[in-house]
Amino acid sequence: RDRSAQTAEGVVRHLYDLVTFEAGTTPDWNVVRALFIDEAVVVLRTSRDSSSVFSVDGFVQDFISFIERANVEQTGFVEHIVRMKTMVFKDIAHVLVLYEASIPGSPRPPQQGIDSFQLIRQGGRWLIASVMNDIPDPDHPVPTELEDLDVLSASSGRACEYATLWKCAHDDEILGGLGDRGVSHEPSYEPVDRCHNTRGRVQPVSAGRDGW
């Protein structure tokens, strides 16, 4: 039996490990699917104003499309947990994650996001029932539950950093989660009040998912 499935945190950490891959490789999608219940729902931020709802197969296909369109198989992809908060009660669990995602070699710095996992224990094994995602911005910084207590006093500087990262050009192609999560191949920052955050996928403005 997979040891990672013995705890809720272990399942979540395993998922991030699976969607992180080196150049010339891609994730093992059968192993990814096995971490979820069949009826699981994945809700990803796809723009400043809207989210998209996926089945597990829909999420996997969306990720595959991102890899092919952005040619990420040639660069690899990194998504790691910065901080995690877990609550377990009997056979249910909630895991809140602050993550950072990046494309190796990209000039854009790693981008942060928040994932909220709900898990259920069945037959002694933890499985993901749902995932919901959102992205910090100048008006919505990282929740205090996931902050590094040592840097809370620097919140004003952090807000300025978010403003720089998330005010992007109208025609910038932004990658965004459980895939690339807000990471762009080409840096393009302008003082405009709009950002196309297509969580984990390359999406031109005209593609209709600009609405993570």
LONU-21956 format. One record per residue (C-alpha): residue in one letter; x, y, z. Coordinates in steps of 0.2 Angstrom, whole numbers, plus 2048, in hexadecimal, padded with zeros to 3 digits. Each point is the difference from the previous one (the first is absolute). Layout:
BEGIN
['a' [X Y Z]];
...
END
This chain:
BEGIN
['r' [800 800 800]];
['d' [806 811 7FC]];
['r' [807 808 810]];
['s' [7FB 812 7FA]];
['a' [7ED 7FB 800]];
['q' [802 7FC 813]];
['t' [7FE 813 804]];
['a' [7F6 80E 7F9]];
['e' [810 80B 7FF]];
['g' [809 7F2 7F7]];
['v' [7F3 7FF 7F2]];
['v' [801 813 7FD]];
['r' [813 800 800]];
['h' [800 7F1 7F4]];
['l' [7F5 80A 7F4]];
['y' [80C 80F 800]];
['d' [80F 7F4 7FD]];
['l' [7F7 7F8 7F1]];
['v' [7FC 810 7F7]];
['t' [812 806 802]];
['f' [80A 7F8 7F2]];
['e' [811 802 7F8]];
['a' [803 805 7EE]];
['g' [7FD 7F1 7F4]];
['t' [7F3 7F8 80B]];
['t' [7ED 802 805]];
['p' [7F6 7FB 80F]];
['d' [7F9 7EF 802]];
['w' [7EE 804 7FE]];
['n' [7FA 7EF 806]];
['v' [808 802 810]];
['v' [7F9 812 801]];
['r' [7EE 7FA 7FD]];
['a' [803 7F2 80E]];
['l' [801 80E 80D]];
['f' [7EE 805 7FD]];
['i' [7EF 7F9 803]];
['d' [7F7 7FD 7EF]];
['e' [7F4 80E 804]];
['a' [80D 80D 805]];
['v' [7FE 812 7FB]];
['v' [80F 80C 7FB]];
['v' [7FC 812 801]];
['l' [80D 80B 7F8]];
['r' [802 813 7FF]];
['t' [800 804 7EE]];
['s' [7FF 813 800]];
['r' [7FF 80F 80C]];
['d' [7ED 7FE 800]];
['s' [7FC 7EE 7FD]];
['s' [804 7EE 804]];
['s' [7FE 7F0 7F6]];
['v' [7F9 7EF 806]];
['f' [808 7F0 7FA]];
['s' [7FE 7ED 803]];
['v' [810 7F7 804]];
['d' [802 7FB 7ED]];
['g' [7FC 812 7FB]];
['f' [80D 806 80B]];
['v' [80D 7F4 7F9]];
['q' [7FB 804 7EE]];
['d' [802 812 804]];
['f' [811 7FE 807]];
['i' [805 7F5 7F1]];
['s' [7FA 80E 7F4]];
['f' [80B 80D 80A]];
['i' [80F 7F5 7FF]];
['e' [7FE 7FE 7ED]];
['r' [7FC 812 7FC]];
['a' [80D 808 80B]];
['n' [80D 7F3 7FB]];
['v' [803 7FD 813]];
['e' [807 7EE 7FD]];
['q' [80F 808 7F9]];
['t' [803 80B 810]];
['g' [7F9 7F6 80E]];
['f' [7F4 807 80D]];
['v' [802 803 813]];
['e' [7F2 802 80D]];
['h' [805 7FF 812]];
['i' [7F7 802 811]];
['v' [806 80F 809]];
['r' [7F4 7FE 80F]];
['m' [7F2 7F4 805]];
['k' [7F2 800 80D]];
['t' [7F7 7F0 804]];
['m' [7F0 7FC 80A]];
['v' [7FB 7EE 802]];
['f' [7F0 7F9 808]];
['k' [7FC 7EE 7FF]];
['d' [7FF 7FB 7EE]];
['i' [800 812 7F8]];
['a' [80E 80C 7FE]];
['h' [803 812 7FA]];
['v' [812 805 7FA]];
['l' [803 812 7FC]];
['v' [810 803 7F5]];
['l' [80A 80F 7FB]];
['y' [80A 7FB 7F1]];
['e' [80D 807 7F4]];
['a' [800 7FC 7ED]];
['s' [80E 803 7F3]];
['i' [806 7FB 7EF]];
['p' [813 7FD 800]];
['g' [809 80D 7F6]];
['s' [7F1 80C 800]];
['p' [805 812 804]];
['r' [7F0 802 80A]];
['p' [802 7FC 813]];
['p' [7F7 7F2 808]];
['q' [7ED 804 803]];
['q' [7F6 7FC 810]];
['g' [7EF 7F8 801]];
['i' [7F4 7F9 80D]];
['d' [7F9 7EE 7FE]];
['s' [7F2 7FA 80C]];
['f' [7FF 7ED 800]];
['q' [7F2 7F5 808]];
['l' [804 7EE 802]];
['i' [7F7 7F1 806]];
['r' [807 7EF 807]];
['q' [7F9 7F1 7F8]];
['g' [806 7EE 804]];
['g' [80E 808 80A]];
['r' [806 80A 7F2]];
['w' [7FF 813 7FE]];
['l' [7F9 807 7EF]];
['i' [7FD 811 7FA]];
['a' [7ED 805 7FE]];
['s' [802 811 7FA]];
['v' [80D 80E 7FD]];
['m' [7FD 813 7FF]];
['n' [80C 80C 7FB]];
['d' [803 813 800]];
['i' [80E 80C 7FE]];
['p' [806 80E 80B]];
['d' [800 812 7FA]];
['p' [803 811 807]];
['d' [7EE 801 807]];
['h' [801 7EE 806]];
['p' [811 7FB 808]];
['v' [804 7EF 806]];
['p' [7F5 7FB 80F]];
['t' [808 802 811]];
['e' [7FE 7EE 803]];
['l' [80C 7FC 7F3]];
['e' [80C 80F 803]];
['d' [812 7FE 806]];
['l' [7FE 809 811]];
['d' [812 806 7FE]];
['v' [7FB 80B 7F2]];
['l' [7EE 806 804]];
['s' [807 811 805]];
['a' [806 802 7ED]];
['s' [7EE 7FF 7FA]];
['s' [801 811 7F8]];
['g' [80F 7FB 7F5]];
['r' [7F7 7F0 7FC]];
['a' [7F1 809 7F9]];
['c' [80B 80B 7F5]];
['e' [808 7F0 7FA]];
['y' [7EF 7F8 7FB]];
['a' [7FC 810 7F7]];
['t' [80F 7FF 7F5]];
['l' [7FD 7ED 7FD]];
['w' [7EE 801 7FC]];
['k' [7FD 810 7F6]];
['c' [804 7F9 7EF]];
['a' [7FE 806 7EE]];
['h' [7F0 7FD 7F8]];
['d' [808 7F5 7F3]];
['d' [80B 7F6 80B]];
['e' [7FE 7ED 800]];
['i' [800 7FB 812]];
['l' [802 7EE 807]];
['g' [7F7 7FC 80F]];
['g' [7FC 7ED 80C]];
['l' [800 7F0 806]];
['g' [80B 804 7F1]];
['d' [80A 80F 7FD]];
['r' [7F6 80C 80B]];
['g' [803 811 7FB]];
['v' [811 7FE 7F8]];
['s' [804 808 7EF]];
['h' [80D 7FC 7F4]];
['e' [803 813 7FC]];
['p' [7FF 80D 80E]];
['s' [7F4 80E 7FB]];
['y' [7FB 80C 80E]];
['e' [7F6 80F 7FD]];
['p' [7F5 80B 80C]];
['v' [7F0 7F9 7FA]];
['d' [7F1 7FA 80A]];
['r' [7FE 7EF 7F7]];
['c' [80A 7F0 801]];
['h' [7FC 7F0 7F6]];
['n' [804 7F3 80D]];
['t' [7FC 7EF 7F8]];
['r' [806 7F4 80E]];
['g' [80C 7F4 7F8]];
['r' [7FC 803 7EE]];
['v' [806 80B 7F2]];
['q' [7F1 80A 7FB]];
['p' [800 80E 7F3]];
['v' [7F4 80E 805]];
['s' [7F5 7FB 7F1]];
['a' [7FF 7EE 807]];
['g' [7F1 805 80B]];
['r' [807 7FA 811]];
['d' [806 811 805]];
['g' [7F0 805 808]];
['w' [81F 7E5 817]];
END
